[in-house]
Structures are given as structure tokens and as C-alpha cells.
Amino acid sequence: WLRYDDEKAVEVLNNKRAAEFGTRLHAWAKETIDLGIRQPESDKTIYAYVNDAIGFRMSTEVVLFYSERFFGTADAISFRDGVLRIHDLKTGKTPIRTMEQLEIYAALFCLEYKIKPGDIDIELRIYQNDNVMYSNPTAEDIGPIMDKIVHLDKLLDKIEREEA
């Protein structure tokens, strides 16, 4: 902070406040979903996210774990009747342009529960800026991510064992 000019100091403060707001909003959404408290019908991101998660009977803040190196936490997730749903609430203003994070979560889910992605349907959603972005990745999308996770985990494990 010694080298910050006024603009940088204000930017750091605003980023900190935005991160704190996002954390609080996620906590509120989790509690609201877990309690099943539907929100007014609206195009507001947070209301759509909460209502959809309640409607699909999703679990919130679920850790998806393959190894100590490869894991993540899904904001909302469900797997029933052969359909994996993963929803993510984004509170930042910069639009997310890719589903990569949620595709990784889908890969982690399939690895953790030993499910072949070709045997299920997958729907991913990102809720941000009063919009919902949808994706239905296939085994051709998720399989290579699973392969990469397994490969890198084995590689890094081997290196660590050799160094011990």
C-alpha cells in the first residue's frame, strides 16, 4: 500500500467491499435455499438462483473431491433421475464467458462418484447480472477434463513420492 496512488487505494477498497458483499450474498442464498424460502418471481439474479435451486431440490455448497490437489465447491448441485445439475451464482460485474469452472465440477463429480459422463445428462447454469447462462456439456466435453485431472494427479503424486 506504500506504493498505491489514490486510484489504486480506492480500487483495492472497492474490490474488498465487493468480495465481502459476494460472500454475504452467497451465505444468504445458501440459508434461503436450505430453508426452502422461495423469493418473488423476478429477473433478479439472486431470486432466480434461489428459486431454481429450491425447485430442483439442490444441495448447497457441496465439496466435490477427487484428491487433495483437485477439488472444488459447487454453489448448488443435484443428481437425480440421471441428470446432474450444477448452478453457480456470480456476484461480480465482469461477465463470465465460459462454463469451464462448472465443467471441472462436473468432471470432479463424475470422478468422485465413478459415473461415466456419457451415461448421464448434464445441465450447467451460471447466474449473473440478471441473466442465466445455460450449457449441456457432453461426454466429449467432460471426459478430457476427467482424464487431465487423473493424469496430473498421478504425475504430481509420483514426483512427490520420488522427492520423499
Buried (B, 14 or more C-beta within 10 A) or exposed (E): EEEEEEEEEEEEEEEEEEEEEBEEBBEEBBEBBEEEEEBEEEEEBBBBBBBBBBEBEBBBBBEBBBBEEBBBEBBBBBBEEEEBBBBBBBBEEEEBEEBEBBBBBBBBBBBBEEBEBEEBEBBBBBBBBEEBBEBEBEBEBBBEBBEEBBEEBEEBEEEEEEEE
